[in-house]
Amino acid sequence: MSPAAGAPRLLPAGDRAWLLEAPDDAGARRAPRFARELTEDPPTGVEDVLPAARTVLVTLRPGADASAVAREVLRRWASPPAADEAAFAASADVVTVPVRYDGEDLADVAALLGTSPEDVVAQHTGTTWECAFVGFAPGFGYLRSPDGRLNVPRRAQSRTAVPAGAVALADGYSAVYPRRSPGGWQVIGTTAAVLWDVDAEPPALLRPGTGVRFVREEDA
C-alpha cells in the first residue's frame, strides 16, 4: 500500500501477513508500543504481532479480510500514541534490574564516549529504557533509550562466551544476556535478574514495550 507523507509503509508478507515499516526514527521508537497495543487489543482477524527494529509483522488468521486489517492498522497508527515518553517512564509496566557495574568493558566504553566510567553508569541508570524487540536468544531484549544515549560499537573481537546476566551495550542498544553464549557486545556490568524462565508465565521478563530501569545493586 502506498503511504501518505509521514505514514508507515504496509507491505504484504506472504499470503496472510502485513509488514508495517516505520517511516522515520520517531516511528521506530513508537513501533514496540504500537505492537503491544495491537497485541492487547488485536483488530478482528489478527493472529499475532511481532515487532523488530523498525517494523511490526502483523499475521492474520486464515480467512481474515486482509484489506480490512490493513485499513484498521493504519487507522490506529494515525491516532495519537497512547502514551508519550513521560507517561511511559512513569507507567507501572517498568521492570527494575539491579546491576553490579563491574563489566570488563566499562573503561573502554567510557573511553569511546570521551567520559568517565562513573558517568557511563550515571547515564545507564538515569533513564527508562524500552524493550524494542526480542531476538538473538530467548529473553534477549534489545533495549532502546529515548535519547539514544550510550551509543557505542560492538567489540572488535567477539567473546566465545559471555556469562548469563551480563549487562551490555552495542549499536545504540543495551541488553542483558539471558544465558551463557558467544557475543560481541560491550559488557559494563552483571545482574542476578532472571531474564528467561520456562516455568514462569510469561517466561520472558522483558517483552516489546516493557520499560526497564537499571539501578546500582547497592541502591536496589
C-alpha positions as a Markdown table, in Angstrom:
| # | Residue | x | y | z |
|---|---|---|---|---|
| 1 | Met | 0.0 | 0.0 | 0.0 |
| 2 | Ser | 1.3 | 3.5 | -0.9 |
| 3 | Pro | 1.9 | 5.6 | 2.2 |
| 4 | Ala | 1.0 | 9.2 | 2.7 |
| 5 | Ala | 3.7 | 11.6 | 3.8 |
| 6 | Gly | 4.9 | 10.6 | 7.3 |
| 7 | Ala | 2.9 | 7.4 | 7.3 |
| 8 | Pro | 4.3 | 3.9 | 7.6 |
| 9 | Arg | 4.6 | 1.6 | 4.6 |
| 10 | Leu | 2.4 | -1.6 | 4.9 |
| 11 | Leu | 3.9 | -4.4 | 2.8 |
| 12 | Pro | 2.4 | -7.8 | 2.1 |
| 13 | Ala | 4.4 | -10.6 | 3.7 |
| 14 | Gly | 3.3 | -13.9 | 2.3 |
| 15 | Asp | -0.4 | -14.6 | 1.8 |
| 16 | Arg | -1.7 | -13.7 | 5.3 |
| 17 | Ala | 0.6 | -11.1 | 6.9 |
| 18 | Trp | 1.4 | -7.4 | 6.7 |
| 19 | Leu | 4.8 | -5.8 | 7.5 |
| 20 | Leu | 4.4 | -2.3 | 8.9 |
| 21 | Glu | 7.6 | -0.3 | 8.2 |
| 22 | Ala | 8.2 | 2.8 | 10.4 |
| 23 | Pro | 8.6 | 5.9 | 8.3 |
| 24 | Asp | 11.4 | 7.5 | 10.4 |
| 25 | Asp | 13.3 | 7.3 | 13.7 |
| 26 | Ala | 10.4 | 8.6 | 15.7 |
| 27 | Gly | 8.2 | 5.9 | 14.2 |
| 28 | Ala | 10.8 | 3.3 | 15.0 |
| 29 | Arg | 10.7 | 4.3 | 18.7 |
| 30 | Arg | 6.9 | 4.1 | 18.6 |
| 31 | Ala | 6.8 | 0.7 | 16.9 |
| 32 | Pro | 7.2 | -1.6 | 20.0 |
| 33 | Arg | 4.5 | 0.2 | 22.0 |
| 34 | Phe | 2.2 | 0.2 | 18.9 |
| 35 | Ala | 2.9 | -3.6 | 18.6 |
| 36 | Arg | 1.9 | -4.0 | 22.2 |
| 37 | Glu | -1.3 | -2.0 | 21.7 |
| 38 | Leu | -2.2 | -4.3 | 18.8 |
| 39 | Thr | -1.4 | -7.4 | 20.9 |
| 40 | Glu | -3.5 | -6.3 | 23.8 |
| 41 | Asp | -6.4 | -5.2 | 21.6 |
| 42 | Pro | -6.0 | -7.0 | 18.3 |
| 43 | Pro | -8.0 | -5.9 | 15.3 |
| 44 | Thr | -10.5 | -8.5 | 14.0 |
| 45 | Gly | -8.6 | -11.2 | 12.1 |
| 46 | Val | -5.2 | -10.6 | 13.6 |
| 47 | Glu | -3.5 | -13.7 | 14.9 |
| 48 | Asp | 0.0 | -12.5 | 16.0 |
| 49 | Val | 2.0 | -9.3 | 16.2 |
| 50 | Leu | 5.8 | -9.3 | 16.2 |
| 51 | Pro | 8.0 | -6.1 | 16.4 |
| 52 | Ala | 11.6 | -5.7 | 15.2 |
| 53 | Ala | 14.0 | -2.8 | 15.0 |
| 54 | Arg | 11.9 | -0.7 | 12.5 |
| 55 | Thr | 9.0 | -3.0 | 11.6 |
| 56 | Val | 5.9 | -4.7 | 13.0 |
| 57 | Leu | 4.8 | -8.0 | 11.5 |
| 58 | Val | 1.0 | -8.5 | 11.7 |
| 59 | Thr | 0.0 | -12.1 | 11.0 |
| 60 | Leu | -3.7 | -12.7 | 10.0 |
| 61 | Arg | -5.9 | -15.6 | 10.9 |
| 62 | Pro | -6.9 | -17.9 | 8.0 |
| 63 | Gly | -9.7 | -16.4 | 6.1 |
| 64 | Ala | -9.3 | -12.9 | 7.5 |
| 65 | Asp | -10.1 | -9.9 | 5.4 |
| 66 | Ala | -6.5 | -8.6 | 4.7 |
| 67 | Ser | -7.7 | -5.3 | 3.3 |
| 68 | Ala | -9.8 | -4.6 | 6.4 |
| 69 | Val | -7.0 | -5.4 | 8.7 |
| 70 | Ala | -4.6 | -3.1 | 6.8 |
| 71 | Arg | -7.0 | -0.2 | 7.0 |
| 72 | Glu | -7.5 | -0.7 | 10.7 |
| 73 | Val | -3.8 | -1.0 | 11.4 |
| 74 | Leu | -3.1 | 2.2 | 9.5 |
| 75 | Arg | -6.1 | 3.9 | 11.2 |
| 76 | Arg | -4.7 | 3.1 | 14.6 |
| 77 | Trp | -1.2 | 4.3 | 13.7 |
| 78 | Ala | -2.6 | 7.6 | 12.6 |
| 79 | Ser | -4.3 | 8.0 | 16.0 |
| 80 | Pro | -2.3 | 9.8 | 18.7 |
| 81 | Pro | 0.0 | 7.5 | 20.7 |
| 82 | Ala | -1.5 | 6.0 | 23.8 |
| 83 | Ala | 1.4 | 7.5 | 25.9 |
| 84 | Asp | 4.2 | 10.0 | 25.4 |
| 85 | Glu | 7.7 | 9.4 | 26.8 |
| 86 | Ala | 7.0 | 11.0 | 30.2 |
| 87 | Ala | 3.8 | 8.9 | 30.7 |
| 88 | Phe | 5.6 | 5.8 | 29.6 |
| 89 | Ala | 8.5 | 6.3 | 32.0 |
| 90 | Ala | 6.0 | 6.8 | 34.9 |
| 91 | Ser | 3.9 | 3.8 | 34.0 |
| 92 | Ala | 3.6 | 0.7 | 36.2 |
| 93 | Asp | 5.0 | -1.6 | 33.5 |
| 94 | Val | 8.6 | -0.8 | 34.2 |
| 95 | Val | 11.0 | -3.6 | 35.3 |
| 96 | Thr | 13.8 | -2.7 | 37.8 |
| 97 | Val | 17.1 | -4.5 | 37.1 |
| 98 | Pro | 19.8 | -4.3 | 39.8 |
| 99 | Val | 23.3 | -4.2 | 38.3 |
| 100 | Arg | 26.8 | -4.5 | 39.7 |
| 101 | Tyr | 28.8 | -2.3 | 37.4 |
| 102 | Asp | 31.9 | -4.5 | 37.2 |
| 103 | Gly | 32.0 | -5.2 | 33.5 |
| 104 | Glu | 35.3 | -5.8 | 31.7 |
| 105 | Asp | 34.5 | -3.2 | 29.0 |
| 106 | Leu | 33.3 | -0.4 | 31.2 |
| 107 | Ala | 36.5 | 1.6 | 31.0 |
| 108 | Asp | 36.7 | 1.0 | 27.2 |
| 109 | Val | 33.1 | 2.3 | 26.8 |
| 110 | Ala | 34.0 | 5.4 | 28.8 |
| 111 | Ala | 37.0 | 6.0 | 26.6 |
| 112 | Leu | 34.9 | 5.5 | 23.4 |
| 113 | Leu | 32.5 | 8.1 | 24.7 |
| 114 | Gly | 35.1 | 10.5 | 26.0 |
| 115 | Thr | 33.8 | 10.4 | 29.5 |
| 116 | Ser | 34.4 | 8.5 | 32.8 |
| 117 | Pro | 33.2 | 5.1 | 33.9 |
| 118 | Glu | 31.2 | 6.8 | 36.6 |
| 119 | Asp | 29.4 | 8.9 | 34.0 |
| 120 | Val | 28.6 | 5.8 | 31.9 |
| 121 | Val | 27.0 | 4.3 | 35.0 |
| 122 | Ala | 25.1 | 7.5 | 35.7 |
| 123 | Gln | 23.8 | 7.6 | 32.1 |
| 124 | His | 22.9 | 3.9 | 32.1 |
| 125 | Thr | 20.8 | 4.3 | 35.3 |
| 126 | Gly | 19.5 | 7.7 | 34.5 |
| 127 | Thr | 16.8 | 6.9 | 32.0 |
| 128 | Thr | 14.0 | 4.4 | 31.4 |
| 129 | Trp | 15.0 | 2.1 | 28.6 |
| 130 | Glu | 12.4 | 0.4 | 26.5 |
| 131 | Cys | 12.4 | -3.2 | 25.1 |
| 132 | Ala | 12.1 | -2.5 | 21.4 |
| 133 | Phe | 12.1 | -6.2 | 20.3 |
| 134 | Val | 13.4 | -9.6 | 21.4 |
| 135 | Gly | 15.9 | -11.7 | 19.4 |
| 136 | Phe | 19.2 | -13.5 | 19.3 |
| 137 | Ala | 18.2 | -15.8 | 22.2 |
| 138 | Pro | 15.0 | -16.4 | 24.2 |
| 139 | Gly | 14.6 | -13.5 | 26.6 |
| 140 | Phe | 17.3 | -11.3 | 25.0 |
| 141 | Gly | 15.6 | -7.9 | 24.8 |
| 142 | Tyr | 17.0 | -5.1 | 22.7 |
| 143 | Leu | 16.6 | -2.0 | 24.9 |
| 144 | Arg | 16.5 | 1.5 | 23.5 |
| 145 | Ser | 16.8 | 4.8 | 25.3 |
| 146 | Pro | 14.6 | 7.7 | 24.4 |
| 147 | Asp | 17.5 | 10.0 | 23.7 |
| 148 | Gly | 19.9 | 7.5 | 22.1 |
| 149 | Arg | 22.5 | 7.7 | 24.9 |
| 150 | Leu | 25.5 | 5.4 | 25.3 |
| 151 | Asn | 25.7 | 4.5 | 21.6 |
| 152 | Val | 29.0 | 2.5 | 21.2 |
| 153 | Pro | 30.0 | -0.1 | 18.6 |
| 154 | Arg | 30.4 | -3.8 | 19.2 |
| 155 | Arg | 33.7 | -5.1 | 20.3 |
| 156 | Ala | 36.3 | -5.6 | 17.5 |
| 157 | Gln | 36.6 | -9.2 | 18.7 |
| 158 | Ser | 33.6 | -11.1 | 19.9 |
| 159 | Arg | 33.9 | -13.3 | 23.0 |
| 160 | Thr | 33.4 | -17.0 | 22.7 |
| 161 | Ala | 31.4 | -17.0 | 25.9 |
| 162 | Val | 29.6 | -14.2 | 27.7 |
| 163 | Pro | 28.1 | -15.2 | 31.1 |
| 164 | Ala | 24.4 | -15.1 | 31.8 |
| 165 | Gly | 23.4 | -11.9 | 33.4 |
| 166 | Ala | 26.0 | -9.8 | 31.6 |
| 167 | Val | 24.7 | -6.2 | 31.1 |
| 168 | Ala | 26.0 | -4.8 | 27.8 |
| 169 | Leu | 25.9 | -2.1 | 25.2 |
| 170 | Ala | 26.2 | -2.1 | 21.4 |
| 171 | Asp | 24.9 | -0.1 | 18.4 |
| 172 | Gly | 22.6 | 2.2 | 20.4 |
| 173 | Tyr | 21.0 | -0.7 | 22.5 |
| 174 | Ser | 21.5 | -2.1 | 26.0 |
| 175 | Ala | 20.7 | -5.7 | 26.8 |
| 176 | Val | 21.1 | -8.4 | 29.4 |
| 177 | Tyr | 22.4 | -11.8 | 28.3 |
| 178 | Pro | 19.8 | -14.4 | 29.5 |
| 179 | Arg | 22.2 | -17.3 | 29.2 |
| 180 | Arg | 25.8 | -18.0 | 28.6 |
| 181 | Ser | 26.6 | -17.5 | 24.9 |
| 182 | Pro | 29.0 | -16.1 | 22.4 |
| 183 | Gly | 28.7 | -12.3 | 22.0 |
| 184 | Gly | 30.3 | -9.1 | 20.8 |
| 185 | Trp | 28.6 | -6.5 | 22.9 |
| 186 | Gln | 30.5 | -4.2 | 25.4 |
| 187 | Val | 29.9 | -5.7 | 28.9 |
| 188 | Ile | 29.6 | -3.0 | 31.5 |
| 189 | Gly | 28.1 | -5.0 | 34.4 |
| 190 | Thr | 26.3 | -8.0 | 35.7 |
| 191 | Thr | 22.9 | -8.8 | 37.2 |
| 192 | Ala | 21.3 | -11.7 | 39.0 |
| 193 | Ala | 17.9 | -11.0 | 37.4 |
| 194 | Val | 16.4 | -14.0 | 35.6 |
| 195 | Leu | 15.6 | -12.9 | 32.0 |
| 196 | Trp | 14.2 | -16.3 | 30.8 |
| 197 | Asp | 12.4 | -18.9 | 32.9 |
| 198 | Val | 10.4 | -21.6 | 31.0 |
| 199 | Asp | 8.4 | -22.3 | 34.2 |
| 200 | Ala | 7.3 | -18.7 | 34.5 |
| 201 | Glu | 4.2 | -17.1 | 32.9 |
| 202 | Pro | 5.3 | -15.3 | 30.8 |
| 203 | Pro | 8.7 | -17.0 | 30.5 |
| 204 | Ala | 10.4 | -13.8 | 29.4 |
| 205 | Leu | 11.0 | -11.0 | 31.9 |
| 206 | Leu | 11.0 | -8.4 | 29.1 |
| 207 | Arg | 8.6 | -8.1 | 26.2 |
| 208 | Pro | 8.4 | -5.5 | 23.5 |
| 209 | Gly | 7.1 | -2.3 | 25.0 |
| 210 | Thr | 8.3 | -3.1 | 28.5 |
| 211 | Gly | 10.2 | -0.3 | 30.3 |
| 212 | Val | 13.5 | -1.1 | 32.1 |
| 213 | Arg | 15.2 | 0.9 | 34.9 |
| 214 | Phe | 18.7 | -0.2 | 35.7 |
| 215 | Val | 19.9 | 0.6 | 39.3 |
| 216 | Arg | 23.1 | 0.1 | 41.1 |
| 217 | Glu | 22.9 | -3.2 | 43.1 |
| 218 | Glu | 23.8 | -1.4 | 46.3 |
| 219 | Asp | 20.9 | 1.1 | 45.7 |
| 220 | Ala | 18.3 | -1.6 | 44.9 |
